Amino acid sequence: MTDGTGEYAATGLPEGRLSIVVSAPGLHPMVHQTLLQNGMTARADFALHGRPQGRHAKPAQVINAQS
């Protein structure tokens, strides 16, 4: 789970190959793989993208909000 700004952290993971899987409803999941070594900090940033719903779905409309 991420916090309100999308940040996440995990500690106590074993050394070796690490797969990070991220997902959210209505968005394409993503996987990041890395080699985690003792004392090492690994960083993985993600940008999830929407997926069409149904056979003839139109792309999502982007709305820019300004304050």
C-alpha positions as MATLAB code, in Angstrom:
seq = 'MTDGTGEYAATGLPEGRLSIVVSAPGLHPMVHQTLLQNGMTARADFALHGRPQGRHAKPAQVINAQS';
ca = [
       0.000    0.000    0.000;
       1.171    3.519   -0.722;
       0.632    6.628    1.342;
      -1.402    9.622    0.152;
       1.436   10.821   -2.083;
       2.113    7.400   -3.625;
       5.245    6.666   -1.580;
       5.939    3.156   -0.311;
       8.709    1.344    1.554;
       9.475   -2.223    2.585;
      12.114   -3.388    5.048;
      13.396   -6.772    6.156;
      13.398   -8.286    2.665;
      15.803  -11.164    1.997;
      18.770  -10.802   -0.354;
      18.329  -12.006   -3.902;
      16.107  -11.352   -6.858;
      13.175   -9.116   -5.994;
      10.010   -8.625   -8.045;
       7.828   -5.639   -7.210;
       4.311   -5.851   -8.635;
       2.064   -2.785   -8.552;
      -1.575   -2.596   -9.523;
      -4.688   -0.493   -9.099;
      -8.288   -1.014  -10.249;
      -8.733   -0.081  -13.921;
      -4.992    0.305  -14.580;
      -2.418   -1.974  -16.206;
      -0.269   -3.721  -13.554;
       3.521   -3.333  -13.743;
       6.440   -5.470  -12.555;
       9.956   -4.286  -11.678;
      12.742   -6.790  -11.020;
      16.017   -6.028   -9.263;
      18.788   -7.756   -7.340;
      18.697   -6.812   -3.666;
      21.990   -7.073   -1.775;
      22.642   -6.751    1.966;
      22.708   -3.106    3.045;
      21.484   -1.921   -0.355;
      18.546    0.408   -0.925;
      16.552   -0.300   -4.076;
      14.247    2.273   -5.644;
      11.479    1.603   -8.146;
       9.161    4.286   -9.498;
       6.010    3.463  -11.434;
       3.505    5.277  -13.639;
       0.404    3.134  -14.113;
      -1.672    3.651  -17.237;
      -5.375    3.014  -17.814;
      -6.738    0.209  -19.910;
      -9.749    0.355  -22.189;
     -12.988   -1.150  -20.909;
     -14.946   -3.259  -23.400;
     -14.440   -3.941  -27.104;
     -15.035   -0.407  -28.377;
     -13.739    1.649  -25.487;
     -12.524    5.148  -26.231;
      -9.310    6.536  -24.703;
      -9.750    8.318  -21.394;
     -10.223   12.073  -21.662;
      -7.516   14.125  -19.975;
      -8.713   17.189  -18.070;
      -6.211   19.744  -16.773;
      -7.283   21.407  -13.525;
      -5.814   24.780  -12.648;
      -6.172   26.678   -9.399;
];
